[in-house]
Amino acid sequence: MERKALAIVGPTASGKTKLSLIVAEKINGEIISADSRQIYRYMDIGTAKPTLEERQKVKHYFIDELDPNEEFNAGIFGEKGREIIEDIFSRGKIPIIVGGSGLYVKSLIDGFFEGPGADWELREMLYRKASQLGKEAIYEELKKVDPVSAEKIHPNNLKRIIRALEVYYITGKPISQMQKEIKPEINFKTIQIGLNWDRKKLYKRIEERVDKMIKDGLIEEVKKLRELGFDKNLNSLQTVGYKEVFDYLDGLISYEQMIYLIKRNSRRYAKRQLTWFRQDKRIIWLDVDESTDFEKLADKVIEIFNTHIPS
């Protein structure tokens, strides 16, 4: 019998965590967090991690496993995640992949081939770096991590330099090496469920979530990260919610600007997430709004999972 995993995907604040916990309890599942930031310790509020209580109810993976200065990327996630999926299957349980990082989901269920798609946050950070330090510094960075590609790319071709760096930071492998590799064998199928919100309602939820994060202590969380010695320029901290609070603490923006920017950048991030997921025609979209009964929604997801034949 073909082995099936379940994936619950969608933009930030769409209810993925809530739904996945109900589904996992009903079908004896374990949750693989496909989120590029929840793996880091000390980053709880800004990443909207499941609570300790929720994690005690259902086994979670890739949460609180690394410090913010440790390297992690979609390539590592895909390889380790497939090992975990094998283990979950071996114990007669069902793997449930949950998250909004499209690259991470793709790496896990498809493997990378011809390089991954774009990571817009990372790309923006690299372009910012180039404008602050100059093209030469970015080119030198590429020479260090992928000398083979650097040989082939003109030092003035910023677009290609940044793409090569982006692939390296996403996968942990030089693009020159990736082009030679074959796609890993994926020996399970995945049913993907997407949570579909009216955009205005989703944006309202995102803004309310930002207000709650501030109330719950996001600023204090960022202060603690600084006290622990983590630099604001770390990849892990160049994240919506964290970078704006660091700028506020450094006196670069006002409190009001900080709130405005976190909300705006969170909306933009949600838009990019949706653009990514809409391209995957395998995803089965279910409509959700503030009146949705998540118990009934979970039953609907389980029915689809049990009856749908994955492509």
FITOR-869707 format. One record per residue (C-alpha): residue in one letter; x, y, z. Coordinates in steps of 0.1 Angstrom, whole numbers, plus 5000, padded with zeros to 4 digits. Example, Ala and Ser with C-alpha at 12.3 -4.5 7.8 and 13.67 -1.06 7.14 Angstrom:
BEGIN
A512349555078S513749895071
***
This chain:
BEGIN
M500050005000E501350344991R502450555020K500950895024A501951205043L499651505049A500751865044I498852165058V500052485041G499052845037P500053205047T500953335081A498053365106S495753135085G495152875113K497552595102T498752525138K495252505152L494052275125S497152055125L496851985162I493251865159V494051655128A497151495145E495151385176K492451235154I494751035131N497650955153G499951195135E503251365143I503951715132I506951835111S507252205113A508052345078D508952685091S512352835085R512453015119Q510652795145I513652575147Y515452845166R515452875204Y514553205221M512453305191D508953205203I506653505201G507753635168T507553295151A504153205166K505452865178P503052605191T502952635229L504752375252E501352245261E500452185225R503852025218Q503251785248K499951675232V501451605198K505051525189H506651805169Y509951815150F512152115139I511152335169D513652475193E516552265180L519152525171D520552855184P519953155161N523553165150E523552805138E523152735101F519952585088N518452585053A515752415031G518252155018I519252035053F515552035063G514551825033E517151555040K516551535077G512851565073R512751265050E514651055076I512051165103I509151075079E510650725075D510850695113I507250815118F505950565092S507950285108R506050345141G502650325123K501950695126I501150965100P503651245092I501851585091I503951865075V502752205086G504052545076G504252855055S507852815041G507052695006L510752624999Y510852395030V507752205020K509052164984S512452044996L510851785018I508151644995D509851694961G513551744967F515452014949F516151984912E517652264890G517952474922P515152594945G512752874939A513253224953D513553314989W512453674988E513453765023L516953635018R517153794984E516154134997M518754095025L521554014999Y520554314978R520554535009K524054405017A525254484982S523954834984Q525654895017L528954715011G529254724973K529154454946E532754364952A531954244988I529154024975Y531253884948E534053804973E531353624995L530453414964K534053334958K534353194993V531352964992D531152874955P534452954936V533352744906S530252964900A532253284908E534653194879K531753184855I529953494867H531053844858P531754054890N529254314878N526454074872L524754134906K521653944897R523453614890I525853664919I522853704943R521053404928A524153184933L524453304969E520753254975V520952894963Y523952834985Y522252975016I518952795009T520352455002G523852455019K525252354985P526952554957I524652604927S527552454906Q527252124926M523452124926Q523352144888K525251804887E523151634913I520051424906K516751454924P516551244955E514150954955I510951034973N509250714983F505950854998K503151064984T501851385000I498351515001Q498551895004I495752105020G495852485017L493952725039N492252985018W491253325034D489653625019R492653855016K491154155036K490153925064L493553755064Y495254095066K493054195095R494053875113I497653945106E497454295121E495654165152R498353895156V501054165154D499254365182K499054045203M502753965197I503754305210K501454265240D502853915247G506354055249L508054055214I510254355223E511454185255E512153865234V514354065211K516154235240K516853885254L518253775221R520654075222E521654005258L522453645248G524853795222F523053725190D523753985163K520854145145N522454075112L522253695116N520153535088S517753405114L517053745128Q516653925094T513053815098V509754015099G509054105135Y512654085146K514454315123E511954595129V512254555167F516054565165D515754885144Y513455035171L515754935199D518655095180G516755425177L516455395139I512655405139S509955515163Y507555275182E504755365158Q506955305127M507954965141I504354855145Y503454985111L506454815094I505854475111K502254485099R503154595064N505954345060S503854065075R501154135049R503754145021Y505153815034A501653655034K501253774998R504453614987Q503553285005L500253274986T501953344953W504253054960F501552804970R499152904942Q501752784917D501452424931K498352284914R498451974936I497252174966I493552124976W492352464989L489752485017D487952805025V488452935060D487153245079E486753365115S483453155119T485052825107D484452525130F487952375131E486752035144K484552005113L487352135091A489751875106D487151605097K487051735061V490851725059I490951365072E488251265047I490251415018F493451255031N491750905033T490050924999H492251144976I494750974953P497851194952S499351294919
***
